[in-house]
């Protein structure tokens, strides 16, 4: 963590943001007391945003998927009455 003081003329907001991107967190002090914290925001990489189709070609869904085990499911409800 980097600590900077508001009275230091070398530090600007732009430099504090750059330092936060490099170090993670910049603690801003005024008169020796902490008054603010500048933190880096994690980047959203391309791997995180592209989810649709990530298993394309690795699995197949049968054509009768919607009716698979329909008989077994219907048999499990036979003879039951609604509460």
HTML snippet that shows the backbone in 3Dmol.js (N, CA, C, O; Angstrom):
<script src="https://3Dmol.org/build/3Dmol-min.js"></script>
<div id="view" style="width:600px;height:400px;position:relative"></div>
<script>
const pdb = `
ATOM      1  N   UNK A   1       0.856  -1.166   0.000  1.00  0.00           N
ATOM      2  CA  UNK A   1       0.000   0.000   0.000  1.00  0.00           C
ATOM      3  C   UNK A   1       0.904   1.230   0.000  1.00  0.00           C
ATOM      4  O   UNK A   1       1.903   1.286   0.717  1.00  0.00           O
ATOM      5  N   UNK A   2       0.538   2.196  -0.804  1.00  0.00           N
ATOM      6  CA  UNK A   2       1.265   3.450  -0.894  1.00  0.00           C
ATOM      7  C   UNK A   2       0.502   4.499  -0.096  1.00  0.00           C
ATOM      8  O   UNK A   2      -0.727   4.553  -0.148  1.00  0.00           O
ATOM      9  N   UNK A   3       1.229   5.330   0.642  1.00  0.00           N
ATOM     10  CA  UNK A   3       0.621   6.416   1.400  1.00  0.00           C
ATOM     11  C   UNK A   3       1.097   7.739   0.831  1.00  0.00           C
ATOM     12  O   UNK A   3       2.290   7.937   0.603  1.00  0.00           O
ATOM     13  N   UNK A   4       0.145   8.652   0.601  1.00  0.00           N
ATOM     14  CA  UNK A   4       0.494   9.978   0.108  1.00  0.00           C
ATOM     15  C   UNK A   4      -0.154  11.029   0.993  1.00  0.00           C
ATOM     16  O   UNK A   4      -1.143  10.758   1.674  1.00  0.00           O
ATOM     17  N   UNK A   5       0.411  12.227   0.978  1.00  0.00           N
ATOM     18  CA  UNK A   5      -0.156  13.327   1.755  1.00  0.00           C
ATOM     19  C   UNK A   5      -0.672  14.379   0.794  1.00  0.00           C
ATOM     20  O   UNK A   5      -0.034  14.669  -0.218  1.00  0.00           O
ATOM     21  N   UNK A   6      -1.828  14.954   1.105  1.00  0.00           N
ATOM     22  CA  UNK A   6      -2.432  15.960   0.236  1.00  0.00           C
ATOM     23  C   UNK A   6      -1.547  17.184   0.047  1.00  0.00           C
ATOM     24  O   UNK A   6      -1.646  17.863  -0.975  1.00  0.00           O
ATOM     25  N   UNK A   7      -0.696  17.473   1.003  1.00  0.00           N
ATOM     26  CA  UNK A   7       0.156  18.652   0.897  1.00  0.00           C
ATOM     27  C   UNK A   7       1.361  18.418  -0.013  1.00  0.00           C
ATOM     28  O   UNK A   7       2.066  19.372  -0.343  1.00  0.00           O
ATOM     29  N   UNK A   8       1.612  17.189  -0.421  1.00  0.00           N
ATOM     30  CA  UNK A   8       2.739  16.879  -1.302  1.00  0.00           C
ATOM     31  C   UNK A   8       2.408  17.336  -2.725  1.00  0.00           C
ATOM     32  O   UNK A   8       1.482  16.802  -3.336  1.00  0.00           O
ATOM     33  N   UNK A   9       3.145  18.312  -3.264  1.00  0.00           N
ATOM     34  CA  UNK A   9       2.816  18.854  -4.591  1.00  0.00           C
ATOM     35  C   UNK A   9       3.080  17.870  -5.734  1.00  0.00           C
ATOM     36  O   UNK A   9       2.599  18.078  -6.847  1.00  0.00           O
ATOM     37  N   UNK A  10       3.836  16.808  -5.472  1.00  0.00           N
ATOM     38  CA  UNK A  10       4.145  15.826  -6.527  1.00  0.00           C
ATOM     39  C   UNK A  10       2.970  14.912  -6.833  1.00  0.00           C
ATOM     40  O   UNK A  10       2.922  14.301  -7.901  1.00  0.00           O
ATOM     41  N   UNK A  11       2.028  14.812  -5.914  1.00  0.00           N
ATOM     42  CA  UNK A  11       0.920  13.872  -6.098  1.00  0.00           C
ATOM     43  C   UNK A  11      -0.310  14.569  -6.660  1.00  0.00           C
ATOM     44  O   UNK A  11      -0.742  15.606  -6.156  1.00  0.00           O
ATOM     45  N   UNK A  12      -0.858  13.988  -7.702  1.00  0.00           N
ATOM     46  CA  UNK A  12      -2.131  14.444  -8.280  1.00  0.00           C
ATOM     47  C   UNK A  12      -3.078  13.253  -8.269  1.00  0.00           C
ATOM     48  O   UNK A  12      -2.667  12.123  -8.003  1.00  0.00           O
ATOM     49  N   UNK A  13      -4.326  13.508  -8.553  1.00  0.00           N
ATOM     50  CA  UNK A  13      -5.282  12.401  -8.608  1.00  0.00           C
ATOM     51  C   UNK A  13      -4.871  11.396  -9.686  1.00  0.00           C
ATOM     52  O   UNK A  13      -4.969  10.187  -9.478  1.00  0.00           O
ATOM     53  N   UNK A  14      -4.421  11.886 -10.814  1.00  0.00           N
ATOM     54  CA  UNK A  14      -4.010  10.984 -11.888  1.00  0.00           C
ATOM     55  C   UNK A  14      -2.861  10.086 -11.436  1.00  0.00           C
ATOM     56  O   UNK A  14      -2.855   8.891 -11.732  1.00  0.00           O
ATOM     57  N   UNK A  15      -1.906  10.642 -10.735  1.00  0.00           N
ATOM     58  CA  UNK A  15      -0.781   9.825 -10.232  1.00  0.00           C
ATOM     59  C   UNK A  15      -1.247   8.841  -9.170  1.00  0.00           C
ATOM     60  O   UNK A  15      -0.753   7.715  -9.108  1.00  0.00           O
ATOM     61  N   UNK A  16      -2.198   9.258  -8.329  1.00  0.00           N
ATOM     62  CA  UNK A  16      -2.721   8.367  -7.296  1.00  0.00           C
ATOM     63  C   UNK A  16      -3.444   7.189  -7.935  1.00  0.00           C
ATOM     64  O   UNK A  16      -3.325   6.058  -7.462  1.00  0.00           O
ATOM     65  N   UNK A  17      -4.197   7.446  -9.012  1.00  0.00           N
ATOM     66  CA  UNK A  17      -4.901   6.361  -9.709  1.00  0.00           C
ATOM     67  C   UNK A  17      -3.900   5.419 -10.357  1.00  0.00           C
ATOM     68  O   UNK A  17      -4.065   4.202 -10.280  1.00  0.00           O
ATOM     69  N   UNK A  18      -2.875   5.952 -10.989  1.00  0.00           N
ATOM     70  CA  UNK A  18      -1.839   5.104 -11.584  1.00  0.00           C
ATOM     71  C   UNK A  18      -1.157   4.249 -10.518  1.00  0.00           C
ATOM     72  O   UNK A  18      -0.907   3.063 -10.732  1.00  0.00           O
ATOM     73  N   UNK A  19      -0.858   4.854  -9.374  1.00  0.00           N
ATOM     74  CA  UNK A  19      -0.223   4.114  -8.282  1.00  0.00           C
ATOM     75  C   UNK A  19      -1.156   3.037  -7.742  1.00  0.00           C
ATOM     76  O   UNK A  19      -0.705   1.946  -7.395  1.00  0.00           O
ATOM     77  N   UNK A  20      -2.457   3.333  -7.669  1.00  0.00           N
ATOM     78  CA  UNK A  20      -3.420   2.333  -7.191  1.00  0.00           C
ATOM     79  C   UNK A  20      -3.496   1.165  -8.159  1.00  0.00           C
ATOM     80  O   UNK A  20      -3.613   0.017  -7.731  1.00  0.00           O
ATOM     81  N   UNK A  21      -3.431   1.438  -9.460  1.00  0.00           N
ATOM     82  CA  UNK A  21      -3.433   0.350 -10.437  1.00  0.00           C
ATOM     83  C   UNK A  21      -2.204  -0.526 -10.299  1.00  0.00           C
ATOM     84  O   UNK A  21      -2.267  -1.729 -10.552  1.00  0.00           O
ATOM     85  N   UNK A  22      -1.086   0.064  -9.901  1.00  0.00           N
ATOM     86  CA  UNK A  22       0.147  -0.707  -9.734  1.00  0.00           C
ATOM     87  C   UNK A  22       0.209  -1.413  -8.385  1.00  0.00           C
ATOM     88  O   UNK A  22       0.619  -2.570  -8.303  1.00  0.00           O
ATOM     89  N   UNK A  23      -0.202  -0.711  -7.320  1.00  0.00           N
ATOM     90  CA  UNK A  23      -0.030  -1.250  -5.969  1.00  0.00           C
ATOM     91  C   UNK A  23      -1.309  -1.817  -5.370  1.00  0.00           C
ATOM     92  O   UNK A  23      -1.251  -2.558  -4.388  1.00  0.00           O
ATOM     93  N   UNK A  24      -2.455  -1.487  -5.938  1.00  0.00           N
ATOM     94  CA  UNK A  24      -3.714  -1.989  -5.401  1.00  0.00           C
ATOM     95  C   UNK A  24      -4.473  -0.951  -4.607  1.00  0.00           C
ATOM     96  O   UNK A  24      -5.654  -0.717  -4.867  1.00  0.00           O
ATOM     97  N   UNK A  25      -3.807  -0.308  -3.620  1.00  0.00           N
ATOM     98  CA  UNK A  25      -4.475   0.688  -2.781  1.00  0.00           C
ATOM     99  C   UNK A  25      -3.496   1.828  -2.496  1.00  0.00           C
ATOM    100  O   UNK A  25      -2.313   1.604  -2.241  1.00  0.00           O
ATOM    101  N   UNK A  26      -4.020   3.058  -2.546  1.00  0.00           N
ATOM    102  CA  UNK A  26      -3.260   4.240  -2.151  1.00  0.00           C
ATOM    103  C   UNK A  26      -4.031   4.895  -1.009  1.00  0.00           C
ATOM    104  O   UNK A  26      -5.216   5.200  -1.143  1.00  0.00           O
ATOM    105  N   UNK A  27      -3.355   5.106   0.102  1.00  0.00           N
ATOM    106  CA  UNK A  27      -3.966   5.751   1.261  1.00  0.00           C
ATOM    107  C   UNK A  27      -3.638   7.233   1.206  1.00  0.00           C
ATOM    108  O   UNK A  27      -2.464   7.602   1.179  1.00  0.00           O
ATOM    109  N   UNK A  28      -4.645   8.082   1.189  1.00  0.00           N
ATOM    110  CA  UNK A  28      -4.469   9.524   1.114  1.00  0.00           C
ATOM    111  C   UNK A  28      -4.589  10.087   2.527  1.00  0.00           C
ATOM    112  O   UNK A  28      -5.556   9.820   3.240  1.00  0.00           O
ATOM    113  N   UNK A  29      -3.570  10.882   2.918  1.00  0.00           N
ATOM    114  CA  UNK A  29      -3.553  11.456   4.260  1.00  0.00           C
ATOM    115  C   UNK A  29      -3.574  12.972   4.173  1.00  0.00           C
ATOM    116  O   UNK A  29      -3.124  13.565   3.192  1.00  0.00           O
ATOM    117  N   UNK A  30      -4.098  13.575   5.206  1.00  0.00           N
ATOM    118  CA  UNK A  30      -4.079  15.026   5.349  1.00  0.00           C
ATOM    119  C   UNK A  30      -3.639  15.327   6.775  1.00  0.00           C
ATOM    120  O   UNK A  30      -4.313  14.966   7.740  1.00  0.00           O
ATOM    121  N   UNK A  31      -2.505  15.988   6.888  1.00  0.00           N
ATOM    122  CA  UNK A  31      -1.982  16.273   8.235  1.00  0.00           C
ATOM    123  C   UNK A  31      -1.623  15.007   8.988  1.00  0.00           C
ATOM    124  O   UNK A  31      -1.689  14.979  10.216  1.00  0.00           O
ATOM    125  N   UNK A  32      -1.245  13.960   8.270  1.00  0.00           N
ATOM    126  CA  UNK A  32      -0.858  12.701   8.903  1.00  0.00           C
ATOM    127  C   UNK A  32      -2.012  11.763   9.211  1.00  0.00           C
ATOM    128  O   UNK A  32      -1.790  10.622   9.617  1.00  0.00           O
ATOM    129  N   UNK A  33      -3.255  12.233   9.023  1.00  0.00           N
ATOM    130  CA  UNK A  33      -4.431  11.384   9.291  1.00  0.00           C
ATOM    131  C   UNK A  33      -4.990  10.846   7.984  1.00  0.00           C
ATOM    132  O   UNK A  33      -5.096  11.594   7.013  1.00  0.00           O
ATOM    133  N   UNK A  34      -5.349   9.576   7.934  1.00  0.00           N
ATOM    134  CA  UNK A  34      -5.970   9.032   6.719  1.00  0.00           C
ATOM    135  C   UNK A  34      -7.329   9.677   6.468  1.00  0.00           C
ATOM    136  O   UNK A  34      -8.161   9.770   7.371  1.00  0.00           O
ATOM    137  N   UNK A  35      -7.546  10.124   5.222  1.00  0.00           N
ATOM    138  CA  UNK A  35      -8.814  10.752   4.876  1.00  0.00           C
ATOM    139  C   UNK A  35      -9.506  10.077   3.693  1.00  0.00           C
ATOM    140  O   UNK A  35     -10.712  10.239   3.507  1.00  0.00           O
ATOM    141  N   UNK A  36      -8.755   9.326   2.900  1.00  0.00           N
ATOM    142  CA  UNK A  36      -9.359   8.665   1.741  1.00  0.00           C
ATOM    143  C   UNK A  36      -8.492   7.492   1.307  1.00  0.00           C
ATOM    144  O   UNK A  36      -7.327   7.362   1.682  1.00  0.00           O
ATOM    145  N   UNK A  37      -9.117   6.650   0.502  1.00  0.00           N
ATOM    146  CA  UNK A  37      -8.407   5.496  -0.038  1.00  0.00           C
ATOM    147  C   UNK A  37      -8.745   5.409  -1.526  1.00  0.00           C
ATOM    148  O   UNK A  37      -9.913   5.463  -1.910  1.00  0.00           O
ATOM    149  N   UNK A  38      -7.718   5.274  -2.351  1.00  0.00           N
ATOM    150  CA  UNK A  38      -7.907   5.094  -3.788  1.00  0.00           C
ATOM    151  C   UNK A  38      -7.567   3.638  -4.075  1.00  0.00           C
ATOM    152  O   UNK A  38      -6.449   3.192  -3.820  1.00  0.00           O
ATOM    153  N   UNK A  39      -8.540   2.899  -4.606  1.00  0.00           N
ATOM    154  CA  UNK A  39      -8.336   1.470  -4.852  1.00  0.00           C
ATOM    155  C   UNK A  39      -8.541   1.158  -6.325  1.00  0.00           C
ATOM    156  O   UNK A  39      -9.378   1.766  -6.992  1.00  0.00           O
ATOM    157  N   UNK A  40      -7.774   0.213  -6.818  1.00  0.00           N
ATOM    158  CA  UNK A  40      -7.899  -0.224  -8.199  1.00  0.00           C
ATOM    159  C   UNK A  40      -9.150  -1.086  -8.348  1.00  0.00           C
ATOM    160  O   UNK A  40      -9.518  -1.832  -7.441  1.00  0.00           O
ATOM    161  N   UNK A  41      -9.781  -0.972  -9.484  1.00  0.00           N
ATOM    162  CA  UNK A  41     -10.953  -1.787  -9.805  1.00  0.00           C
ATOM    163  C   UNK A  41     -10.467  -2.971 -10.631  1.00  0.00           C
ATOM    164  O   UNK A  41      -9.776  -2.772 -11.631  1.00  0.00           O
ATOM    165  N   UNK A  42     -10.809  -4.203 -10.241  1.00  0.00           N
ATOM    166  CA  UNK A  42     -10.355  -5.358 -11.018  1.00  0.00           C
ATOM    167  C   UNK A  42     -10.867  -5.279 -12.449  1.00  0.00           C
ATOM    168  O   UNK A  42     -12.032  -4.964 -12.693  1.00  0.00           O
ATOM    169  N   UNK A  43      -9.990  -5.566 -13.371  1.00  0.00           N
ATOM    170  CA  UNK A  43     -10.403  -5.520 -14.779  1.00  0.00           C
ATOM    171  C   UNK A  43     -11.256  -6.735 -15.105  1.00  0.00           C
ATOM    172  O   UNK A  43     -11.082  -7.810 -14.530  1.00  0.00           O
ATOM    173  N   UNK A  44     -12.166  -6.547 -16.024  1.00  0.00           N
ATOM    174  CA  UNK A  44     -12.984  -7.657 -16.495  1.00  0.00           C
ATOM    175  C   UNK A  44     -12.372  -8.137 -17.794  1.00  0.00           C
ATOM    176  O   UNK A  44     -12.550  -7.516 -18.841  1.00  0.00           O
ATOM    177  N   UNK A  45     -11.661  -9.225 -17.725  1.00  0.00           N
ATOM    178  CA  UNK A  45     -10.981  -9.760 -18.897  1.00  0.00           C
ATOM    179  C   UNK A  45     -11.959 -10.365 -19.885  1.00  0.00           C
ATOM    180  O   UNK A  45     -13.114 -10.634 -19.554  1.00  0.00           O
ATOM    181  N   UNK A  46     -11.487 -10.572 -21.088  1.00  0.00           N
ATOM    182  CA  UNK A  46     -12.330 -11.145 -22.139  1.00  0.00           C
ATOM    183  C   UNK A  46     -12.801 -12.550 -21.762  1.00  0.00           C
ATOM    184  O   UNK A  46     -13.890 -12.960 -22.162  1.00  0.00           O
ATOM    185  N   UNK A  47     -12.001 -13.285 -21.006  1.00  0.00           N
ATOM    186  CA  UNK A  47     -12.386 -14.639 -20.625  1.00  0.00           C
ATOM    187  C   UNK A  47     -13.592 -14.639 -19.691  1.00  0.00           C
ATOM    188  O   UNK A  47     -14.384 -15.581 -19.696  1.00  0.00           O
ATOM    189  N   UNK A  48     -13.731 -13.579 -18.888  1.00  0.00           N
ATOM    190  CA  UNK A  48     -14.861 -13.526 -17.958  1.00  0.00           C
ATOM    191  C   UNK A  48     -16.149 -13.108 -18.648  1.00  0.00           C
ATOM    192  O   UNK A  48     -17.232 -13.526 -18.238  1.00  0.00           O
ATOM    193  N   UNK A  49     -16.049 -12.290 -19.691  1.00  0.00           N
ATOM    194  CA  UNK A  49     -17.261 -11.782 -20.302  1.00  0.00           C
ATOM    195  C   UNK A  49     -17.824 -12.724 -21.356  1.00  0.00           C
ATOM    196  O   UNK A  49     -19.027 -12.692 -21.613  1.00  0.00           O
ATOM    197  N   UNK A  50     -17.010 -13.547 -21.963  1.00  0.00           N
ATOM    198  CA  UNK A  50     -17.488 -14.438 -23.010  1.00  0.00           C
ATOM    199  C   UNK A  50     -17.838 -15.792 -22.406  1.00  0.00           C
ATOM    200  O   UNK A  50     -16.956 -16.625 -22.199  1.00  0.00           O
ATOM    201  N   UNK A  51     -19.115 -16.016 -22.123  1.00  0.00           N
ATOM    202  CA  UNK A  51     -19.542 -17.266 -21.512  1.00  0.00           C
ATOM    203  C   UNK A  51     -20.399 -18.092 -22.457  1.00  0.00           C
ATOM    204  O   UNK A  51     -20.298 -19.319 -22.450  1.00  0.00           O
ATOM    205  N   UNK A  52     -21.238 -17.464 -23.267  1.00  0.00           N
ATOM    206  CA  UNK A  52     -22.127 -18.216 -24.133  1.00  0.00           C
ATOM    207  C   UNK A  52     -21.325 -19.044 -25.125  1.00  0.00           C
ATOM    208  O   UNK A  52     -20.411 -18.539 -25.777  1.00  0.00           O
ATOM    209  N   UNK A  53     -21.666 -20.286 -25.228  1.00  0.00           N
ATOM    210  CA  UNK A  53     -21.030 -21.153 -26.201  1.00  0.00           C
ATOM    211  C   UNK A  53     -19.667 -21.667 -25.793  1.00  0.00           C
ATOM    212  O   UNK A  53     -18.932 -22.174 -26.641  1.00  0.00           O
ATOM    213  N   UNK A  54     -19.299 -21.557 -24.518  1.00  0.00           N
ATOM    214  CA  UNK A  54     -17.964 -21.978 -24.121  1.00  0.00           C
ATOM    215  C   UNK A  54     -17.764 -23.494 -24.191  1.00  0.00           C
ATOM    216  O   UNK A  54     -16.624 -23.959 -24.182  1.00  0.00           O
ATOM    217  N   UNK A  55     -18.841 -24.267 -24.260  1.00  0.00           N
ATOM    218  CA  UNK A  55     -18.726 -25.726 -24.408  1.00  0.00           C
ATOM    219  C   UNK A  55     -19.138 -26.195 -25.805  1.00  0.00           C
ATOM    220  O   UNK A  55     -19.360 -27.386 -26.022  1.00  0.00           O
ATOM    221  N   UNK A  56     -19.239 -25.272 -26.732  1.00  0.00           N
ATOM    222  CA  UNK A  56     -19.671 -25.612 -28.080  1.00  0.00           C
ATOM    223  C   UNK A  56     -18.779 -26.717 -28.650  1.00  0.00           C
ATOM    224  O   UNK A  56     -17.551 -26.631 -28.624  1.00  0.00           O
ATOM    225  N   UNK A  57     -19.437 -27.749 -29.161  1.00  0.00           N
ATOM    226  CA  UNK A  57     -18.720 -28.863 -29.759  1.00  0.00           C
ATOM    227  C   UNK A  57     -18.247 -29.914 -28.772  1.00  0.00           C
ATOM    228  O   UNK A  57     -17.713 -30.941 -29.189  1.00  0.00           O
ATOM    229  N   UNK A  58     -18.426 -29.692 -27.476  1.00  0.00           N
ATOM    230  CA  UNK A  58     -17.958 -30.644 -26.478  1.00  0.00           C
ATOM    231  C   UNK A  58     -19.091 -31.485 -25.892  1.00  0.00           C
ATOM    232  O   UNK A  58     -18.834 -32.456 -25.180  1.00  0.00           O
ATOM    233  N   UNK A  59     -20.330 -31.125 -26.182  1.00  0.00           N
ATOM    234  CA  UNK A  59     -21.469 -31.873 -25.647  1.00  0.00           C
ATOM    235  C   UNK A  59     -22.600 -31.829 -26.671  1.00  0.00           C
ATOM    236  O   UNK A  59     -22.667 -30.929 -27.508  1.00  0.00           O
ATOM    237  N   UNK A  60     -23.473 -32.804 -26.586  1.00  0.00           N
ATOM    238  CA  UNK A  60     -24.644 -32.815 -27.464  1.00  0.00           C
ATOM    239  C   UNK A  60     -25.898 -33.002 -26.619  1.00  0.00           C
ATOM    240  O   UNK A  60     -25.863 -33.615 -25.552  1.00  0.00           O
ATOM    241  N   UNK A  61     -26.991 -32.466 -27.113  1.00  0.00           N
ATOM    242  CA  UNK A  61     -28.281 -32.604 -26.449  1.00  0.00           C
ATOM    243  C   UNK A  61     -29.171 -33.420 -27.369  1.00  0.00           C
ATOM    244  O   UNK A  61     -29.350 -33.061 -28.533  1.00  0.00           O
ATOM    245  N   UNK A  62     -29.732 -34.514 -26.863  1.00  0.00           N
ATOM    246  CA  UNK A  62     -30.558 -35.350 -27.727  1.00  0.00           C
ATOM    247  C   UNK A  62     -31.823 -34.615 -28.175  1.00  0.00           C
ATOM    248  O   UNK A  62     -32.313 -33.720 -27.485  1.00  0.00           O
ATOM    249  N   UNK A  63     -32.339 -35.006 -29.337  1.00  0.00           N
ATOM    250  CA  UNK A  63     -33.535 -34.366 -29.881  1.00  0.00           C
ATOM    251  C   UNK A  63     -34.753 -34.555 -28.981  1.00  0.00           C
ATOM    252  O   UNK A  63     -35.623 -33.685 -28.934  1.00  0.00           O
ATOM    253  N   UNK A  64     -34.829 -35.682 -28.263  1.00  0.00           N
ATOM    254  CA  UNK A  64     -35.989 -35.940 -27.408  1.00  0.00           C
ATOM    255  C   UNK A  64     -35.738 -35.492 -25.950  1.00  0.00           C
ATOM    256  O   UNK A  64     -36.333 -36.042 -25.023  1.00  0.00           O
ATOM    257  N   UNK A  65     -34.878 -34.517 -25.760  1.00  0.00           N
ATOM    258  CA  UNK A  65     -34.526 -34.058 -24.422  1.00  0.00           C
ATOM    259  C   UNK A  65     -35.759 -33.643 -23.609  1.00  0.00           C
ATOM    260  O   UNK A  65     -35.852 -33.952 -22.421  1.00  0.00           O
ATOM    261  N   UNK A  66     -36.699 -32.948 -24.248  1.00  0.00           N
ATOM    262  CA  UNK A  66     -37.887 -32.465 -23.539  1.00  0.00           C
ATOM    263  C   UNK A  66     -38.805 -33.586 -23.069  1.00  0.00           C
ATOM    264  O   UNK A  66     -39.605 -33.379 -22.157  1.00  0.00           O
ATOM    265  N   UNK A  67     -38.707 -34.760 -23.666  1.00  0.00           N
ATOM    266  CA  UNK A  67     -39.600 -35.860 -23.299  1.00  0.00           C
ATOM    267  C   UNK A  67     -38.860 -37.020 -22.645  1.00  0.00           C
ATOM    268  O   UNK A  67     -39.455 -38.069 -22.401  1.00  0.00           O
ATOM    269  N   UNK A  68     -37.579 -36.849 -22.358  1.00  0.00           N
ATOM    270  CA  UNK A  68     -36.817 -37.915 -21.692  1.00  0.00           C
ATOM    271  C   UNK A  68     -37.467 -38.279 -20.363  1.00  0.00           C
ATOM    272  O   UNK A  68     -37.816 -37.395 -19.581  1.00  0.00           O
ATOM    273  N   UNK A  69     -37.625 -39.514 -20.113  1.00  0.00           N
ATOM    274  CA  UNK A  69     -38.161 -40.052 -18.860  1.00  0.00           C
ATOM    275  C   UNK A  69     -39.574 -39.550 -18.555  1.00  0.00           C
ATOM    276  O   UNK A  69     -39.979 -39.538 -17.392  1.00  0.00           O
ATOM    277  N   UNK A  70     -40.323 -39.139 -19.562  1.00  0.00           N
ATOM    278  CA  UNK A  70     -41.682 -38.640 -19.334  1.00  0.00           C
ATOM    279  C   UNK A  70     -42.565 -39.725 -18.735  1.00  0.00           C
ATOM    280  O   UNK A  70     -43.390 -39.437 -17.868  1.00  0.00           O
ATOM    281  N   UNK A  71     -42.406 -40.974 -19.186  1.00  0.00           N
ATOM    282  CA  UNK A  71     -43.218 -42.068 -18.647  1.00  0.00           C
ATOM    283  C   UNK A  71     -42.911 -42.316 -17.179  1.00  0.00           C
ATOM    284  O   UNK A  71     -43.828 -42.505 -16.380  1.00  0.00           O
ATOM    285  N   UNK A  72     -41.639 -42.318 -16.815  1.00  0.00           N
ATOM    286  CA  UNK A  72     -41.264 -42.542 -15.424  1.00  0.00           C
ATOM    287  C   UNK A  72     -41.781 -41.421 -14.521  1.00  0.00           C
ATOM    288  O   UNK A  72     -42.219 -41.668 -13.398  1.00  0.00           O
ATOM    289  N   UNK A  73     -41.724 -40.203 -15.019  1.00  0.00           N
ATOM    290  CA  UNK A  73     -42.210 -39.073 -14.225  1.00  0.00           C
ATOM    291  C   UNK A  73     -43.718 -39.163 -14.043  1.00  0.00           C
ATOM    292  O   UNK A  73     -44.231 -38.942 -12.946  1.00  0.00           O
ATOM    293  N   UNK A  74     -44.423 -39.486 -15.109  1.00  0.00           N
ATOM    294  CA  UNK A  74     -45.881 -39.622 -15.024  1.00  0.00           C
ATOM    295  C   UNK A  74     -46.248 -40.755 -14.071  1.00  0.00           C
ATOM    296  O   UNK A  74     -47.186 -40.616 -13.286  1.00  0.00           O
ATOM    297  N   UNK A  75     -45.517 -41.890 -14.126  1.00  0.00           N
ATOM    298  CA  UNK A  75     -45.795 -43.022 -13.233  1.00  0.00           C
ATOM    299  C   UNK A  75     -45.599 -42.641 -11.772  1.00  0.00           C
ATOM    300  O   UNK A  75     -46.314 -43.135 -10.900  1.00  0.00           O
ATOM    301  N   UNK A  76     -44.631 -41.761 -11.498  1.00  0.00           N
ATOM    302  CA  UNK A  76     -44.377 -41.398 -10.107  1.00  0.00           C
ATOM    303  C   UNK A  76     -45.500 -40.546  -9.517  1.00  0.00           C
ATOM    304  O   UNK A  76     -45.614 -40.438  -8.296  1.00  0.00           O
ATOM    305  N   UNK A  77     -46.341 -39.933 -10.379  1.00  0.00           N
ATOM    306  CA  UNK A  77     -47.438 -39.108  -9.893  1.00  0.00           C
ATOM    307  C   UNK A  77     -48.781 -39.827  -9.913  1.00  0.00           C
ATOM    308  O   UNK A  77     -49.770 -39.288  -9.417  1.00  0.00           O
ATOM    309  N   UNK A  78     -48.835 -41.018 -10.471  1.00  0.00           N
ATOM    310  CA  UNK A  78     -50.099 -41.752 -10.512  1.00  0.00           C
ATOM    311  C   UNK A  78     -50.559 -42.116  -9.111  1.00  0.00           C
ATOM    312  O   UNK A  78     -49.766 -42.535  -8.268  1.00  0.00           O
ATOM    313  N   UNK A  79     -51.823 -41.951  -8.886  1.00  0.00           N
ATOM    314  CA  UNK A  79     -52.387 -42.333  -7.601  1.00  0.00           C
ATOM    315  C   UNK A  79     -52.263 -41.267  -6.528  1.00  0.00           C
ATOM    316  O   UNK A  79     -52.784 -41.445  -5.427  1.00  0.00           O
ATOM    317  N   UNK A  80     -51.598 -40.185  -6.813  1.00  0.00           N
ATOM    318  CA  UNK A  80     -51.464 -39.114  -5.834  1.00  0.00           C
ATOM    319  C   UNK A  80     -52.607 -38.129  -6.010  1.00  0.00           C
ATOM    320  O   UNK A  80     -53.079 -37.902  -7.124  1.00  0.00           O
ATOM    321  N   UNK A  81     -53.032 -37.567  -4.937  1.00  0.00           N
ATOM    322  CA  UNK A  81     -54.073 -36.539  -5.008  1.00  0.00           C
ATOM    323  C   UNK A  81     -53.514 -35.230  -4.487  1.00  0.00           C
ATOM    324  O   UNK A  81     -52.595 -35.208  -3.667  1.00  0.00           O
ATOM    325  N   UNK A  82     -54.074 -34.160  -4.968  1.00  0.00           N
ATOM    326  CA  UNK A  82     -53.618 -32.838  -4.532  1.00  0.00           C
ATOM    327  C   UNK A  82     -54.041 -32.608  -3.091  1.00  0.00           C
ATOM    328  O   UNK A  82     -55.100 -33.079  -2.677  1.00  0.00           O
ATOM    329  N   UNK A  83     -53.232 -31.894  -2.323  1.00  0.00           N
ATOM    330  CA  UNK A  83     -53.578 -31.629  -0.916  1.00  0.00           C
ATOM    331  C   UNK A  83     -54.748 -30.695  -0.782  1.00  0.00           C
ATOM    332  O   UNK A  83     -55.159 -30.376   0.334  1.00  0.00           O
TER     333      UNK A  83
END
`;
const viewer = $3Dmol.createViewer("view");
viewer.addModel(pdb, "pdb");
viewer.setStyle({}, {cartoon: {color: "spectrum"}});
viewer.zoomTo();
viewer.render();
</script>
